[in-house]
Amino acid sequence: MSSPIAPTDLSRLLVVLDYDGTVTDREYNVLAFQKLTGDAWRVFEDAARRGEISHAECIDREVGLITTPKQELIAANADDARLADGFSEFLEALLTDGARVAVVSAGFREAIEQLWRREKLPPVELFASEIVPRDGVAGPPWTVVFDRLFDTCPTCGPGACKTGVLRRLRGTGDTVAVFGDGVADLCLAREADIVFARGVLTELCEREGIAYHRLSDYRRALAQLTDRMTPQTATP
């Protein structure tokens, strides 16, 4: 006779989520830059994908193109933003079963917080960027300041690498699951135990030989995580 499966306990699971294009159903930063700058932002995005500039330099240059008040950029990013399918249920289930969840994003804190309030999502730790005046007095022009826990690396740039947050949050014996879609998530994927990828991140993982699950549905991702974390009692 088989022994019963132990109750789900995710207390040793740390889930690190990118925001734009991962928590959301598409990349709303890109849509905001397109709306406010036309195609001017594309040259920087393409340069970052080719490895010619860091992700930090890319987003700083893109934000530097904005000539409108900061709140117009936040609104262009947040007003139309929608969650990826199944994300609300996924997040609720993780937190109910004891997982720790952090959103670690190069995106804008105010836009992320606006969507979180609108969708009435349970609170998680948030590490993101702030849009501030480039000259320190008034803006535009604008620049971006990343969370102080972000680290430095050649790919992401000075003070813009998300692994600094992962290393601070990770406890002894934790299993770390990373969810991402872009160049800025590659460093996280290198240090994760489980990777869920979509978009450009899938190509980068394949190039580097990093095992990953293709992120297409958060309900399936929840089942995969629960499977990984639930101990099975052997059948005598």
Backbone bond lengths (Angstrom), bond angles and torsions (degrees), N, CA, C in turn:
res aa  C-N    CA-C-N  psi(-1)  N-CA   C-N-CA  omega(-1)  CA-C   N-CA-C  phi
1 M - - - 1.468 - - 1.527 108.70 -
2 S 1.330 117.97 135.72 1.455 121.70 -179.31 1.519 110.31 -75.82
3 S 1.329 115.15 142.39 1.457 120.29 173.53 1.519 109.06 -77.20
4 P 1.328 117.56 151.18 1.465 119.91 -179.00 1.522 111.05 -66.60
5 I 1.338 115.31 151.06 1.463 120.67 175.93 1.523 109.00 -73.21
6 A 1.332 116.52 137.36 1.463 120.81 -179.34 1.529 110.20 -64.54
7 P 1.349 117.18 150.44 1.470 120.08 177.35 1.532 110.43 -59.66
8 T 1.319 114.94 151.58 1.461 119.56 179.19 1.513 110.31 -65.99
9 D 1.333 116.25 128.18 1.460 122.14 176.38 1.526 107.28 -135.74
10 L 1.313 115.84 109.80 1.462 120.83 -177.82 1.522 112.14 -106.05
11 S 1.318 116.61 22.97 1.464 119.94 -174.53 1.528 113.36 -67.62
12 R 1.332 117.36 -17.66 1.470 120.02 176.96 1.526 111.47 -103.33
13 L 1.332 116.32 17.72 1.452 121.31 179.04 1.523 110.20 -105.32
14 L 1.318 116.13 125.47 1.460 122.54 173.42 1.526 107.52 -110.98
15 V 1.324 116.04 120.24 1.459 121.65 -179.50 1.526 109.05 -108.05
16 V 1.320 115.72 121.33 1.465 121.84 -179.71 1.523 107.97 -111.38
17 L 1.328 115.90 118.24 1.456 122.15 -173.77 1.522 111.40 -113.16
18 D 1.324 116.41 125.83 1.456 119.69 161.55 1.526 107.41 -67.49
19 Y 1.319 117.18 160.70 1.464 120.00 -178.19 1.527 112.60 -102.38
20 D 1.332 116.96 -68.43 1.456 121.27 -169.98 1.531 110.99 -70.65
21 G 1.326 116.64 117.42 1.451 121.44 -178.08 1.517 114.02 84.73
22 T 1.333 117.00 -0.97 1.473 121.57 179.11 1.518 109.44 -121.50
23 V 1.317 117.72 -62.11 1.465 121.27 170.32 1.530 109.12 -68.68
24 T 1.337 115.93 -38.56 1.461 120.13 178.71 1.528 110.44 -91.55
25 D 1.314 115.80 163.30 1.464 120.55 -173.84 1.524 113.26 -79.68
26 R 1.322 117.05 -11.81 1.462 121.43 175.42 1.522 108.63 -157.63
27 E 1.316 117.50 177.72 1.464 121.13 -176.16 1.531 109.87 -89.27
28 Y 1.326 114.93 99.85 1.454 119.35 -176.57 1.529 112.60 -79.22
29 N 1.318 118.31 -20.27 1.466 119.46 171.34 1.525 110.00 -59.32
30 V 1.325 116.08 -46.65 1.460 121.60 -179.71 1.529 110.28 -60.06
31 L 1.332 116.68 -44.51 1.461 120.22 179.89 1.526 111.22 -63.71
32 A 1.344 116.04 -36.94 1.468 119.64 178.55 1.526 111.16 -67.13
33 F 1.338 116.27 -45.28 1.465 119.43 178.74 1.525 110.71 -63.00
34 Q 1.329 117.12 -38.82 1.460 120.85 178.70 1.523 110.21 -62.89
35 K 1.319 115.92 -42.93 1.460 120.80 -178.07 1.524 111.52 -64.95
36 L 1.334 116.48 -38.84 1.466 120.53 -172.00 1.516 114.37 -96.17
37 T 1.351 118.06 -18.37 1.471 119.35 -176.24 1.527 113.48 -129.36
38 G 1.325 117.73 1.76 1.456 118.59 -173.50 1.517 110.26 69.51
39 D 1.319 117.70 -134.72 1.461 121.69 -178.88 1.526 113.45 -94.94
40 A 1.327 117.58 5.85 1.471 120.23 -173.38 1.525 112.54 -60.97
41 W 1.327 117.32 -30.96 1.459 121.85 -177.20 1.527 113.12 -69.43
42 R 1.329 117.60 -23.36 1.463 121.41 -170.80 1.524 113.30 -62.19
43 V 1.318 117.28 -35.27 1.459 119.73 -177.35 1.523 111.44 -61.70
44 F 1.328 117.21 -35.29 1.464 120.99 179.80 1.530 110.84 -75.29
45 E 1.328 116.64 -40.46 1.465 120.66 179.14 1.530 110.36 -62.39
46 D 1.315 115.66 -43.72 1.463 119.63 179.75 1.525 111.28 -65.34
47 A 1.336 116.93 -38.96 1.463 120.71 179.08 1.523 111.16 -64.55
48 A 1.324 116.76 -37.66 1.466 120.21 178.73 1.526 110.76 -67.36
49 R 1.323 117.30 -40.07 1.475 120.36 179.62 1.523 111.82 -66.33
50 R 1.330 115.88 -28.69 1.466 119.58 177.34 1.523 112.10 -84.55
51 G 1.337 116.96 -4.09 1.456 120.92 179.32 1.518 114.10 81.30
52 E 1.336 117.25 14.93 1.466 121.14 -177.55 1.521 112.49 -82.27
53 I 1.318 116.41 -28.49 1.465 121.17 173.83 1.524 107.72 -134.29
54 S 1.324 116.79 157.95 1.464 120.82 179.38 1.525 109.77 -74.97
55 H 1.325 114.75 164.53 1.469 119.42 176.80 1.519 110.64 -62.86
56 A 1.327 117.15 -37.32 1.468 120.90 179.35 1.526 110.68 -61.93
57 E 1.337 116.14 -44.81 1.464 119.83 179.88 1.519 110.52 -65.78
58 C 1.323 116.08 -38.10 1.458 120.58 179.03 1.527 111.50 -58.69
59 I 1.324 117.15 -54.43 1.464 119.60 -175.45 1.524 110.96 -68.97
60 D 1.348 116.89 -32.16 1.460 119.53 177.64 1.532 110.56 -65.14
61 R 1.318 116.73 -41.96 1.469 120.05 179.56 1.528 110.75 -68.21
62 E 1.331 116.32 -38.20 1.462 119.29 178.81 1.527 110.72 -63.90
63 V 1.331 116.41 -46.01 1.461 120.07 178.89 1.527 110.32 -65.12
64 G 1.326 116.03 -32.70 1.461 119.87 179.15 1.517 113.67 -64.57
65 L 1.326 117.06 -17.79 1.467 120.87 177.32 1.530 112.56 -76.21
66 I 1.335 116.58 -18.95 1.465 120.95 -173.94 1.522 110.02 -73.23
67 T 1.323 116.47 126.96 1.470 121.04 -179.43 1.525 112.00 -112.14
68 T 1.321 116.59 2.04 1.463 121.47 -178.86 1.526 110.15 -96.97
69 P 1.336 119.05 169.05 1.465 120.92 174.30 1.529 111.71 -56.82
70 K 1.326 115.83 149.98 1.472 121.24 -177.13 1.518 111.64 -54.83
71 Q 1.314 117.80 -39.18 1.457 120.19 -175.36 1.521 112.03 -64.77
72 E 1.339 117.87 -23.18 1.461 119.35 175.33 1.528 110.84 -69.63
73 L 1.337 115.99 -37.41 1.467 119.38 176.34 1.522 110.57 -67.96
74 I 1.330 117.53 -42.48 1.471 121.01 177.91 1.528 109.89 -61.17
75 A 1.331 116.76 -44.90 1.464 120.52 -179.16 1.517 111.34 -65.36
76 A 1.351 116.91 -41.89 1.463 120.25 179.16 1.517 111.18 -62.41
77 N 1.326 116.53 -30.21 1.463 121.82 179.33 1.525 111.80 -81.08
78 A 1.329 116.95 -41.84 1.467 120.58 -166.95 1.523 115.17 -97.36
79 D 1.324 117.93 -31.25 1.468 119.65 -170.15 1.522 112.99 -60.38
80 D 1.327 117.02 -39.91 1.460 120.34 -176.81 1.526 113.15 -99.87
81 A 1.328 117.48 -0.63 1.470 121.10 -174.98 1.529 110.79 -62.34
82 R 1.327 114.98 138.62 1.455 121.56 179.21 1.525 109.66 -130.57
83 L 1.318 115.70 146.33 1.455 120.82 179.49 1.527 111.29 -72.58
84 A 1.318 115.61 148.76 1.455 120.57 171.52 1.524 109.55 -63.11
85 D 1.306 115.96 151.29 1.461 121.71 -176.28 1.525 111.54 -58.31
86 G 1.329 115.43 126.77 1.460 121.19 176.08 1.513 114.81 83.99
87 F 1.336 117.80 0.88 1.460 118.44 -173.67 1.533 112.34 -66.10
88 S 1.316 118.22 -42.35 1.477 120.76 -177.76 1.526 111.08 -57.26
89 E 1.324 116.04 -46.78 1.468 120.20 -179.38 1.532 110.87 -66.82
90 F 1.311 115.63 -39.09 1.466 121.85 177.25 1.524 110.68 -57.91
91 L 1.324 116.45 -50.36 1.459 120.82 -177.73 1.523 111.25 -64.04
92 E 1.308 116.69 -44.77 1.464 121.33 -179.68 1.528 110.84 -60.05
93 A 1.332 116.76 -43.56 1.463 120.88 -179.03 1.521 111.39 -65.85
94 L 1.320 117.30 -42.32 1.467 120.14 178.91 1.515 111.09 -59.02
95 L 1.330 115.95 -49.67 1.463 120.04 -176.05 1.528 111.35 -67.42
96 T 1.325 116.80 -36.62 1.463 120.85 178.35 1.526 111.30 -62.07
97 D 1.330 116.39 -37.19 1.465 121.25 -178.09 1.527 113.09 -90.35
98 G 1.346 116.54 9.69 1.461 119.79 169.44 1.508 117.25 96.54
99 A 1.339 119.02 2.62 1.467 120.56 179.26 1.523 110.39 -69.32
100 R 1.318 114.67 153.42 1.463 120.79 171.04 1.520 107.93 -99.63
101 V 1.321 116.27 134.79 1.455 121.48 -174.50 1.523 109.42 -128.48
102 A 1.333 115.62 133.09 1.456 121.05 176.63 1.518 109.32 -133.53
103 V 1.314 116.14 136.46 1.460 122.11 170.12 1.523 106.92 -94.20
104 V 1.323 115.65 121.46 1.467 121.44 -178.17 1.519 106.49 -123.36
105 S 1.316 116.10 108.03 1.456 119.91 -167.05 1.522 112.08 -140.98
106 A 1.339 114.91 144.19 1.456 120.20 169.19 1.527 110.50 -79.96
107 G 1.320 116.18 -4.40 1.463 121.26 178.50 1.515 112.28 -71.69
108 F 1.301 115.22 179.26 1.461 121.18 -169.24 1.529 111.13 -91.25
109 R 1.318 115.27 125.05 1.465 121.73 -176.04 1.534 111.76 -52.13
110 E 1.314 117.08 -46.74 1.465 119.82 -175.30 1.527 111.66 -63.02
111 A 1.329 117.13 -37.76 1.463 120.11 178.85 1.524 111.00 -67.88
112 I 1.331 116.56 -41.82 1.465 120.88 179.21 1.524 110.43 -64.16
113 E 1.325 116.53 -45.16 1.466 120.25 179.91 1.528 110.99 -63.28
114 Q 1.323 116.86 -35.40 1.465 120.09 179.45 1.523 110.79 -64.07
115 L 1.328 117.57 -45.24 1.461 120.23 178.36 1.526 110.66 -65.31
116 W 1.326 117.68 -40.36 1.472 121.49 -179.17 1.525 110.24 -59.57
117 R 1.341 116.29 -42.70 1.472 119.60 179.12 1.520 110.98 -67.98
118 R 1.324 116.41 -44.10 1.459 120.30 -176.96 1.525 111.78 -62.58
119 E 1.332 116.56 -39.73 1.455 120.85 -178.44 1.524 113.04 -87.37
120 K 1.338 116.72 -1.47 1.467 122.57 179.16 1.534 111.58 54.74
121 L 1.333 115.96 45.15 1.456 121.51 179.41 1.520 110.44 -80.81
122 P 1.336 117.97 148.68 1.468 120.15 177.33 1.526 109.96 -66.04
123 P 1.326 116.70 150.63 1.472 119.61 -175.95 1.520 112.87 -67.59
124 V 1.323 115.34 144.22 1.462 123.48 173.63 1.525 106.80 -136.19
125 E 1.324 116.04 168.25 1.449 118.89 173.75 1.524 109.19 -72.55
126 L 1.328 116.25 139.10 1.457 121.02 -176.50 1.526 110.14 -127.47
127 F 1.325 115.00 125.93 1.460 122.37 177.04 1.524 106.30 -126.94
128 A 1.322 116.80 112.95 1.458 120.03 -171.58 1.528 110.04 -146.93
129 S 1.331 115.67 -163.64 1.460 120.35 -178.35 1.522 110.46 -111.22
130 E 1.320 114.78 163.44 1.460 122.38 175.90 1.524 108.23 -123.14
131 I 1.323 115.93 141.11 1.459 121.15 173.40 1.525 107.91 -91.88
132 V 1.323 116.47 123.54 1.473 120.87 -177.22 1.526 108.87 -133.80
133 P 1.340 117.45 159.51 1.469 120.09 177.27 1.527 110.95 -62.82
134 R 1.307 116.59 136.32 1.463 120.98 -179.47 1.521 111.71 -63.92
135 D 1.335 116.94 -33.89 1.466 119.56 -178.14 1.518 113.03 -91.48
136 G 1.352 116.69 1.05 1.462 120.89 177.45 1.508 114.77 79.64
137 V 1.325 117.52 -0.96 1.467 120.16 -176.75 1.519 111.18 -118.21
138 A 1.300 116.28 -54.70 1.461 120.11 -179.13 1.518 108.50 -150.85
139 G 1.306 116.21 165.68 1.454 119.25 179.43 1.502 110.44 -146.69
140 P 1.313 118.13 166.60 1.469 127.05 0.86 1.533 112.80 -69.36
141 P 1.343 116.35 167.02 1.469 129.02 4.71 1.522 112.10 -75.24
142 W 1.347 114.63 156.60 1.448 122.20 -177.95 1.529 110.83 -110.37
143 T 1.317 114.60 158.45 1.456 121.40 171.25 1.526 107.94 -139.09
144 V 1.323 116.40 175.93 1.458 121.10 -176.58 1.523 109.73 -120.38
145 V 1.322 116.04 135.71 1.467 122.11 174.69 1.522 107.52 -117.65
146 F 1.328 116.75 124.28 1.462 121.29 -178.24 1.528 110.55 -86.32
147 D 1.328 114.97 159.53 1.466 120.37 177.08 1.529 110.06 -52.55
148 R 1.317 116.26 143.32 1.474 121.22 -174.15 1.529 112.88 -64.18
149 L 1.341 118.35 -17.92 1.463 120.42 179.38 1.525 112.90 -83.75
150 F 1.327 117.01 -11.64 1.465 118.76 176.18 1.527 108.74 -63.10
151 D 1.331 115.74 145.23 1.463 122.16 -177.17 1.529 109.86 -100.98
152 T 1.321 116.15 -171.03 1.460 122.50 179.59 1.523 109.59 -119.80
153 C 1.343 116.29 136.33 1.464 120.64 173.78 1.524 107.94 -154.80
154 P 1.339 118.02 163.83 1.458 120.46 -178.07 1.529 113.62 -63.07
155 T 1.330 117.30 -34.89 1.462 120.28 -177.48 1.518 112.01 -72.61
156 C 1.321 115.72 -46.14 1.466 120.39 -173.43 1.523 112.95 -89.40
157 G 1.332 116.58 -31.07 1.453 120.10 -179.62 1.520 112.14 103.48
158 P 1.336 116.67 176.84 1.467 121.26 -176.35 1.525 112.56 -65.63
159 G 1.336 115.34 124.75 1.457 121.17 177.03 1.502 114.62 63.04
160 A 1.350 117.78 25.77 1.458 120.18 -174.89 1.518 113.67 -128.42
161 C 1.335 118.61 7.11 1.461 121.37 -177.14 1.532 110.40 -91.82
162 K 1.313 116.12 125.99 1.459 121.85 -174.58 1.525 113.37 -69.07
163 T 1.330 117.54 -16.49 1.465 118.87 -177.76 1.520 112.59 -63.29
164 G 1.319 117.58 -24.23 1.464 119.43 176.87 1.518 111.68 -58.77
165 V 1.332 116.36 -38.19 1.466 120.74 177.97 1.522 110.20 -70.73
166 L 1.336 116.77 -46.05 1.465 120.13 -179.66 1.525 110.91 -56.42
167 R 1.323 116.60 -45.95 1.461 119.95 -177.92 1.522 112.05 -65.50
168 R 1.328 117.20 -32.96 1.465 119.76 177.88 1.524 111.55 -71.40
169 L 1.326 116.97 -37.31 1.463 120.60 -175.32 1.525 113.06 -83.22
170 R 1.317 116.77 -28.00 1.464 120.56 -173.23 1.527 110.73 -68.90
171 G 1.337 116.15 126.00 1.454 121.69 176.56 1.517 111.18 -102.36
172 T 1.313 116.12 164.26 1.462 120.99 177.99 1.524 109.90 -59.11
173 G 1.317 116.54 128.75 1.459 121.28 179.14 1.510 114.96 85.01
174 D 1.332 118.03 0.23 1.463 120.15 179.08 1.524 111.44 -72.81
175 T 1.317 115.31 146.70 1.459 122.50 165.41 1.519 106.68 -99.61
176 V 1.332 116.17 127.05 1.470 120.47 -176.80 1.521 110.13 -108.27
177 A 1.329 115.51 122.77 1.459 122.26 175.36 1.517 108.62 -109.75
178 V 1.320 116.53 127.28 1.459 122.81 -178.91 1.523 109.41 -112.99
179 F 1.332 116.14 135.51 1.458 123.22 176.70 1.529 107.80 -120.34
180 G 1.340 117.22 123.92 1.448 118.81 -179.24 1.511 112.81 -159.12
181 D 1.345 114.10 174.83 1.467 118.64 -176.68 1.520 114.47 -140.45
182 G 1.344 118.78 -2.66 1.448 118.13 -171.41 1.513 115.43 -140.52
183 V 1.328 114.88 -175.48 1.463 122.65 -179.53 1.524 111.21 -56.60
184 A 1.324 116.77 -39.06 1.462 121.14 -176.62 1.525 113.05 -69.35
185 D 1.344 117.60 -9.50 1.462 121.39 -179.75 1.529 112.80 -100.62
186 L 1.323 116.85 -3.87 1.461 119.97 -176.56 1.524 111.77 -63.97
187 C 1.318 117.66 -42.93 1.465 119.95 -179.29 1.527 111.16 -62.48
188 L 1.336 117.18 -37.62 1.465 120.71 174.95 1.525 110.63 -62.57
189 A 1.327 116.35 -44.05 1.465 120.81 -178.56 1.524 111.18 -60.62
190 R 1.318 117.25 -35.26 1.464 120.97 -179.76 1.523 112.04 -63.68
191 E 1.336 117.39 -26.72 1.464 120.92 -175.47 1.524 113.54 -105.69
192 A 1.326 117.01 -2.80 1.463 120.62 -175.34 1.527 111.58 -82.44
193 D 1.328 115.06 158.26 1.469 121.38 171.17 1.523 110.82 -86.47
194 I 1.327 116.53 -32.60 1.456 123.16 179.70 1.526 107.36 -135.69
195 V 1.323 116.61 133.58 1.457 120.95 -179.93 1.527 109.48 -121.99
196 F 1.328 115.60 132.00 1.453 122.87 171.22 1.522 106.55 -116.06
197 A 1.324 116.26 118.08 1.467 120.47 -171.30 1.513 111.61 -127.72
198 R 1.314 114.04 149.93 1.459 122.14 168.42 1.523 107.58 -141.93
199 G 1.324 116.74 169.96 1.456 120.35 175.16 1.518 113.48 62.73
200 V 1.326 115.45 -143.99 1.465 122.73 -176.44 1.526 111.68 -59.38
201 L 1.335 117.25 -32.04 1.462 119.61 -177.43 1.522 111.52 -61.59
202 T 1.326 118.67 -32.31 1.473 119.58 177.78 1.526 110.49 -61.95
203 E 1.330 117.15 -41.61 1.468 121.43 179.76 1.526 110.37 -65.52
204 L 1.332 116.95 -41.26 1.454 120.77 -178.54 1.529 111.07 -67.98
205 C 1.339 116.82 -39.48 1.472 120.18 177.35 1.529 110.56 -63.35
206 E 1.307 116.49 -42.72 1.465 120.09 179.18 1.532 110.73 -63.77
207 R 1.317 116.56 -39.95 1.461 120.81 179.97 1.522 111.57 -63.15
208 E 1.342 116.13 -36.58 1.462 120.70 -177.05 1.523 113.31 -96.47
209 G 1.320 117.89 -0.38 1.456 120.38 179.62 1.516 113.75 73.06
210 I 1.331 116.98 29.28 1.461 121.66 177.98 1.527 108.61 -90.29
211 A 1.329 116.51 123.31 1.466 120.34 178.71 1.528 109.50 -67.39
212 Y 1.329 116.84 139.83 1.464 119.76 179.82 1.517 110.53 -151.71
213 H 1.332 114.63 157.83 1.455 122.18 168.64 1.524 107.07 -98.26
214 R 1.309 117.67 136.70 1.465 119.99 176.56 1.529 108.87 -74.89
215 L 1.319 116.14 123.48 1.459 121.57 -177.36 1.522 109.31 -85.68
216 S 1.317 115.11 107.83 1.461 119.83 178.30 1.517 111.49 -126.09
217 D 1.321 116.83 -25.16 1.463 121.17 -176.38 1.522 108.30 -151.52
218 Y 1.319 116.10 125.63 1.466 119.41 -177.01 1.525 112.69 -69.69
219 R 1.307 118.46 -23.12 1.463 119.59 176.71 1.531 110.03 -67.27
220 R 1.308 115.15 -42.00 1.466 119.06 177.37 1.528 110.44 -66.61
221 A 1.325 116.37 -40.35 1.472 119.98 178.71 1.524 110.83 -61.24
222 L 1.327 117.11 -39.51 1.463 120.50 178.20 1.524 110.36 -62.35
223 A 1.321 117.12 -43.78 1.468 120.44 179.25 1.525 110.61 -62.57
224 Q 1.311 117.43 -39.59 1.467 120.88 -179.88 1.527 110.97 -66.94
225 L 1.323 116.79 -41.59 1.462 119.98 177.84 1.521 111.65 -65.92
226 T 1.324 116.33 -44.11 1.463 120.57 -179.35 1.523 110.81 -62.43
227 D 1.320 115.52 -41.00 1.474 120.88 176.03 1.524 111.01 -57.53
228 R 1.326 114.81 -46.11 1.469 120.84 -176.80 1.529 111.20 -64.73
229 M 1.323 116.80 -35.97 1.460 120.61 -171.65 1.524 113.78 -95.16
230 T 1.341 118.78 -10.42 1.459 121.19 -176.63 1.510 110.10 -92.98
231 P 1.342 117.93 116.21 1.467 119.35 179.11 1.533 110.22 -69.48
232 Q 1.308 115.72 138.22 1.468 121.04 178.57 1.539 108.59 -103.76
233 T 1.330 115.43 132.68 1.454 119.90 176.30 1.525 109.13 -83.74
234 A 1.285 116.61 127.97 1.468 121.19 -176.25 1.526 110.42 -63.86
235 T 1.309 115.73 146.72 1.476 121.51 175.89 1.532 108.86 -81.27
236 P 1.324 117.74 126.91 1.473 119.06 -179.38 1.516 111.31 -68.42
